[in-house]
């Protein structure tokens, strides 16, 4: 999106504001990404699953010209379609889908999770994320980026410690579906990114995580921004290094 202004000598200048759409921004990494992009001068449309007071609403109140809040539950295709219609005619430089849940203890065997919880995790972390990507990707500029929050735990090759069995499974499945999506998009010029932010101390990451949000998100955004103009799929950690599939 281009904004025009005039210098004191009457010469027209043109500045460009990054347009970013963050899905799943109520708390945790999504919220931190909104704050980071706003701090870097971007205009952000951010989504939350439910209405009500939240950290996202607080940021939006503090930065009224830079943040818009919309409602979206990624497990509701009708809401994805409604958001797409609401944003019709707008173009984003970046679509960043962060939505995800974990409903099983770290050390629980995958077969012990309740079927309803397993289904809910797969529906949210995999199907809901992909429906959101596919439903909103035509809002992204031809030279823009589509980024999805994955996890290093989604790496099959790197799973040497076990734990988080169902969460790992959802992220591995997500990675596979994004890879298939990228094949279908291979003639395009967008960057398609799977991101591994590290194990971060958030409500979902828990107090035992090794990274503070402030150690994860700024370098992760640097990595996303460094991929501008580089088409194709990459699975990257927060420092921009390739993560084994």
ZAKOLKOL-256650 format. One record per residue (C-alpha): residue in one letter; x, y, z. Coordinates in pm, 1 decimal. Layout:
// ZAKOLKOL-256650
+------+----------+----------+----------+
: code :       xx :       yy :       zz :
+------+----------+----------+----------+
:    A :        X :        Y :        Z :
...
+------+----------+----------+----------+
This chain:
// ZAKOLKOL-256650
+------+----------+----------+----------+
: code :       xx :       yy :       zz :
+------+----------+----------+----------+
:    X :      0.0 :      0.0 :      0.0 :
:    X :    148.8 :    332.4 :   -101.9 :
:    X :     95.7 :    657.3 :     87.2 :
:    X :    183.4 :    989.6 :    -69.6 :
:    X :    301.9 :   1303.8 :    107.0 :
:    X :    467.5 :   1632.9 :     10.7 :
:    X :    803.7 :   1761.1 :    128.8 :
:    X :    839.3 :   2123.1 :    237.4 :
:    X :    962.3 :   2214.6 :   -112.6 :
:    X :    645.5 :   2072.7 :   -267.4 :
:    X :    814.6 :   1762.6 :   -406.9 :
:    X :    597.2 :   1453.9 :   -385.1 :
:    X :    750.4 :   1163.6 :   -196.3 :
:    X :    620.8 :    810.7 :   -166.0 :
:    X :    649.8 :    585.8 :    135.8 :
:    X :    552.2 :    223.6 :    157.1 :
:    X :    391.1 :     61.0 :    457.1 :
:    X :    409.9 :   -315.4 :    492.1 :
:    X :     63.6 :   -471.6 :    500.6 :
:    X :     58.0 :   -781.5 :    722.0 :
:    X :   -225.8 :  -1021.8 :    800.9 :
:    X :   -165.7 :  -1229.9 :   1116.8 :
:    X :   -410.0 :  -1512.5 :   1189.7 :
:    X :   -417.8 :  -1634.7 :   1550.0 :
:    X :   -294.7 :  -1329.0 :   1738.2 :
:    X :   -482.8 :  -1328.0 :   2067.7 :
:    X :   -184.2 :  -1432.6 :   2275.7 :
:    X :    158.6 :  -1593.1 :   2270.0 :
:    X :    364.3 :  -1587.2 :   1952.3 :
:    X :     86.9 :  -1440.9 :   1739.7 :
:    X :     45.3 :  -1145.6 :   1972.9 :
:    X :    420.8 :  -1092.7 :   1985.0 :
:    X :    437.2 :  -1094.9 :   1605.2 :
:    X :    173.4 :   -823.6 :   1584.4 :
:    X :    365.4 :   -609.4 :   1831.5 :
:    X :    693.0 :   -667.4 :   1648.6 :
:    X :    553.7 :   -575.6 :   1307.3 :
:    X :    380.2 :   -266.3 :   1442.4 :
:    X :    709.1 :   -165.9 :   1601.1 :
:    X :    869.7 :   -194.5 :   1259.1 :
:    X :    613.1 :     37.8 :   1104.5 :
:    X :    378.7 :   -215.4 :    943.5 :
:    X :      0.9 :   -196.8 :    925.1 :
:    X :   -140.6 :   -518.6 :   1070.4 :
:    X :   -475.8 :   -689.2 :   1040.8 :
:    X :   -481.3 :   -942.2 :   1324.5 :
:    X :   -740.7 :  -1206.6 :   1405.9 :
:    X :   -870.2 :  -1346.9 :   1732.6 :
:    X :  -1094.3 :  -1647.7 :   1786.7 :
:    X :  -1333.8 :  -1490.0 :   2036.4 :
:    X :  -1439.0 :  -1139.8 :   2130.9 :
:    X :  -1352.1 :   -980.9 :   2462.9 :
:    X :  -1061.4 :   -815.4 :   2643.6 :
:    X :   -723.1 :   -943.6 :   2531.9 :
:    X :   -363.6 :   -843.7 :   2481.5 :
:    X :   -442.0 :   -795.0 :   2114.3 :
:    X :   -720.8 :   -549.8 :   2193.5 :
:    X :   -482.2 :   -358.5 :   2418.2 :
:    X :   -227.6 :   -326.2 :   2137.2 :
:    X :   -500.7 :   -219.8 :   1896.3 :
:    X :   -616.6 :     50.3 :   2137.7 :
:    X :   -260.1 :    173.4 :   2173.6 :
:    X :   -196.1 :    173.5 :   1797.1 :
:    X :   -532.5 :    263.0 :   1647.8 :
:    X :   -392.9 :    360.4 :   1308.0 :
:    X :   -170.7 :     55.0 :   1275.4 :
:    X :   -376.6 :   -241.7 :   1400.3 :
:    X :   -716.1 :   -376.0 :   1295.8 :
:    X :   -872.1 :   -667.9 :   1483.2 :
:    X :  -1102.4 :   -916.9 :   1312.7 :
:    X :  -1265.1 :  -1233.3 :   1438.8 :
:    X :  -1167.6 :  -1572.2 :   1295.4 :
:    X :  -1184.0 :  -1930.6 :   1417.2 :
:    X :   -975.2 :  -2131.8 :   1169.9 :
:    X :  -1197.2 :  -2436.9 :   1225.8 :
:    X :  -1494.2 :  -2243.8 :   1083.8 :
:    X :  -1481.2 :  -2233.7 :    701.2 :
:    X :  -1769.8 :  -1987.4 :    702.2 :
:    X :  -1562.6 :  -1743.7 :    907.9 :
:    X :  -1263.9 :  -1783.5 :    673.7 :
:    X :  -1492.5 :  -1704.0 :    380.1 :
:    X :  -1644.3 :  -1407.3 :    564.2 :
:    X :  -1301.5 :  -1261.4 :    642.3 :
:    X :  -1196.4 :  -1309.8 :    280.6 :
:    X :  -1504.7 :  -1119.7 :    167.5 :
:    X :  -1451.0 :   -844.4 :    426.2 :
:    X :  -1093.6 :   -791.9 :    305.3 :
:    X :  -1181.7 :   -808.9 :    -64.6 :
:    X :   -989.7 :   -550.7 :   -265.8 :
:    X :   -702.4 :   -525.7 :    -18.6 :
:    X :   -353.1 :   -659.9 :    -80.9 :
:    X :   -112.9 :   -789.0 :    183.9 :
:    X :    261.5 :   -831.1 :    163.2 :
:    X :    250.2 :  -1113.5 :    415.8 :
:    X :     -4.9 :  -1366.9 :    536.4 :
:    X :    119.0 :  -1526.1 :    857.9 :
:    X :    -90.8 :  -1806.7 :   1009.4 :
:    X :      1.4 :  -1879.7 :   1371.1 :
:    X :   -307.7 :  -2063.6 :   1498.8 :
:    X :   -241.9 :  -2384.2 :   1691.5 :
:    X :   -328.9 :  -2572.2 :   2010.6 :
:    X :   -186.7 :  -2848.9 :   2228.5 :
:    X :   -415.7 :  -3063.1 :   2444.2 :
:    X :   -183.1 :  -3342.1 :   2556.5 :
:    X :     86.0 :  -3341.1 :   2828.7 :
:    X :    446.8 :  -3332.9 :   2710.2 :
:    X :    524.9 :  -3688.3 :   2820.0 :
:    X :    193.1 :  -3852.0 :   2725.5 :
:    X :    196.4 :  -4137.4 :   2476.1 :
:    X :      9.5 :  -4043.1 :   2163.9 :
:    X :   -225.1 :  -4341.1 :   2188.0 :
:    X :   -345.8 :  -4226.0 :   2529.2 :
:    X :   -500.2 :  -3898.5 :   2411.9 :
:    X :   -878.0 :  -3883.8 :   2400.1 :
:    X :  -1007.0 :  -3922.0 :   2046.3 :
:    X :  -1196.7 :  -3593.2 :   2068.7 :
:    X :   -877.8 :  -3408.6 :   2173.3 :
:    X :   -676.5 :  -3572.4 :   1894.6 :
:    X :   -941.4 :  -3473.0 :   1642.6 :
:    X :   -954.6 :  -3117.8 :   1772.4 :
:    X :   -576.3 :  -3078.3 :   1750.7 :
:    X :   -565.0 :  -3212.3 :   1395.9 :
:    X :   -861.6 :  -2999.7 :   1291.7 :
:    X :   -706.9 :  -2681.5 :   1433.0 :
:    X :   -335.4 :  -2730.3 :   1368.0 :
:    X :   -361.3 :  -2888.2 :   1024.1 :
:    X :   -697.2 :  -2865.2 :    847.0 :
:    X :   -794.8 :  -2527.7 :    991.6 :
:    X :   -456.9 :  -2374.9 :    912.7 :
:    X :   -461.8 :  -2503.4 :    555.5 :
:    X :   -819.1 :  -2392.7 :    494.4 :
:    X :   -713.5 :  -2048.4 :    613.1 :
:    X :   -407.5 :  -2039.3 :    388.0 :
:    X :   -604.9 :  -2154.5 :     84.5 :
:    X :   -896.4 :  -1925.5 :    167.0 :
:    X :   -691.4 :  -1608.1 :    208.8 :
:    X :   -387.5 :  -1652.7 :    -13.1 :
:    X :   -532.1 :  -1457.2 :   -303.1 :
:    X :   -516.2 :  -1149.4 :    -80.9 :
:    X :   -136.6 :  -1177.4 :    -87.5 :
:    X :     63.5 :   -981.9 :   -344.4 :
:    X :    217.3 :  -1182.6 :   -626.9 :
:    X :    564.2 :  -1105.9 :   -487.0 :
:    X :    454.6 :  -1145.7 :   -123.8 :
:    X :    487.5 :  -1426.1 :    127.9 :
:    X :    265.6 :  -1688.6 :    284.6 :
:    X :    410.3 :  -1805.8 :    616.6 :
:    X :    283.7 :  -2073.7 :    852.7 :
:    X :    395.9 :  -2128.4 :   1211.0 :
:    X :    525.5 :  -2483.1 :   1226.6 :
:    X :    771.7 :  -2616.0 :   1484.1 :
:    X :   1105.1 :  -2788.3 :   1502.8 :
:    X :    901.4 :  -3068.1 :   1658.5 :
:    X :    742.0 :  -3119.4 :   1319.1 :
:    X :   1076.7 :  -3241.2 :   1186.2 :
:    X :   1071.0 :  -3620.6 :   1155.8 :
:    X :   1448.2 :  -3630.7 :   1106.2 :
:    X :   1512.8 :  -3434.5 :   1425.6 :
:    X :   1286.5 :  -3640.1 :   1651.3 :
:    X :   1547.7 :  -3808.0 :   1867.3 :
:    X :   1404.0 :  -3719.3 :   2207.9 :
:    X :   1034.6 :  -3807.3 :   2180.2 :
:    X :    775.0 :  -3620.2 :   2383.0 :
:    X :    490.3 :  -3400.4 :   2262.8 :
:    X :    383.8 :  -3693.6 :   2046.0 :
:    X :     49.7 :  -3567.6 :   1918.9 :
:    X :    166.7 :  -3208.2 :   1881.8 :
:    X :    464.2 :  -3335.1 :   1680.4 :
:    X :    227.0 :  -3537.5 :   1463.7 :
:    X :      9.7 :  -3235.1 :   1388.5 :
:    X :    308.5 :  -3024.0 :   1288.4 :
:    X :    455.7 :  -3301.8 :   1071.0 :
:    X :    118.0 :  -3334.8 :    899.5 :
:    X :     99.3 :  -2958.0 :    856.4 :
:    X :    445.8 :  -2954.6 :    700.2 :
:    X :    341.5 :  -3221.6 :    451.6 :
:    X :     25.6 :  -3035.2 :    354.5 :
:    X :    213.5 :  -2707.9 :    309.8 :
:    X :    464.3 :  -2891.9 :     93.0 :
:    X :    182.8 :  -3022.1 :   -126.0 :
:    X :     35.7 :  -2671.3 :   -138.7 :
:    X :    373.9 :  -2535.1 :   -248.4 :
:    X :    390.2 :  -2786.5 :   -533.2 :
:    X :     57.3 :  -2653.7 :   -660.9 :
:    X :    194.2 :  -2298.6 :   -632.0 :
:    X :    529.5 :  -2376.4 :   -794.1 :
:    X :    470.8 :  -2153.2 :  -1096.3 :
:    X :    411.6 :  -1851.1 :   -871.9 :
:    X :    654.8 :  -1596.5 :   -732.0 :
:    X :    551.6 :  -1594.0 :   -365.4 :
:    X :    769.0 :  -1708.5 :    -78.7 :
:    X :    610.8 :  -1995.2 :    113.1 :
:    X :    756.3 :  -2039.4 :    460.4 :
:    X :    725.6 :  -2294.2 :    737.2 :
:    X :    867.0 :  -2138.7 :   1053.3 :
:    X :   1019.9 :  -2302.6 :   1360.5 :
:    X :   1038.3 :  -2035.5 :   1633.4 :
:    X :   1205.9 :  -2254.1 :   1895.8 :
:    X :   1062.9 :  -2368.6 :   2229.0 :
:    X :    927.0 :  -2043.5 :   2369.9 :
:    X :    786.7 :  -1960.6 :   2713.9 :
:    X :    423.6 :  -1888.8 :   2632.0 :
:    X :     99.6 :  -2029.7 :   2771.4 :
:    X :    133.2 :  -2319.2 :   2526.5 :
:    X :    511.0 :  -2356.8 :   2547.8 :
:    X :    501.4 :  -2363.5 :   2926.3 :
:    X :    743.6 :  -2237.3 :   3191.9 :
:    X :   1003.3 :  -2502.2 :   3108.3 :
:    X :   1065.1 :  -2367.4 :   2758.3 :
:    X :   1416.6 :  -2247.6 :   2684.2 :
:    X :   1345.6 :  -1916.7 :   2506.6 :
:    X :   1180.4 :  -1591.6 :   2600.4 :
:    X :    947.8 :  -1440.6 :   2342.1 :
:    X :   1199.4 :  -1157.8 :   2304.3 :
:    X :   1464.6 :  -1413.5 :   2202.0 :
:    X :   1245.0 :  -1577.9 :   1940.0 :
:    X :   1024.9 :  -1326.3 :   1763.7 :
:    X :   1262.1 :  -1046.8 :   1651.4 :
:    X :   1501.8 :  -1287.7 :   1474.8 :
:    X :   1205.4 :  -1481.3 :   1336.5 :
:    X :   1068.4 :  -1163.0 :   1178.0 :
:    X :   1417.2 :  -1085.3 :   1044.2 :
:    X :   1412.8 :  -1428.9 :    881.7 :
:    X :   1070.8 :  -1376.0 :    724.9 :
:    X :   1171.7 :  -1036.9 :    590.6 :
:    X :   1495.8 :  -1178.6 :    448.6 :
:    X :   1288.7 :  -1414.4 :    230.3 :
:    X :   1117.2 :  -1129.9 :     44.2 :
:    X :   1155.9 :  -1182.5 :   -329.0 :
:    X :   1269.4 :  -1544.8 :   -288.5 :
:    X :    995.6 :  -1766.6 :   -434.2 :
:    X :    935.6 :  -2124.8 :   -330.9 :
:    X :    908.2 :  -2323.4 :     -7.9 :
:    X :   1152.6 :  -2326.4 :    282.6 :
:    X :   1132.3 :  -2473.9 :    634.5 :
:    X :   1336.2 :  -2235.8 :    849.9 :
:    X :   1424.8 :  -2179.6 :   1213.2 :
:    X :   1423.5 :  -1834.3 :   1370.1 :
:    X :   1778.9 :  -1767.5 :   1253.2 :
:    X :   1700.6 :  -1850.9 :    889.9 :
:    X :   1868.6 :  -2191.3 :    891.1 :
:    X :   1700.7 :  -2481.9 :    711.5 :
:    X :   1521.4 :  -2731.9 :    936.0 :
:    X :   1544.3 :  -3097.4 :    824.8 :
:    X :   1213.5 :  -3241.8 :    713.9 :
+------+----------+----------+----------+
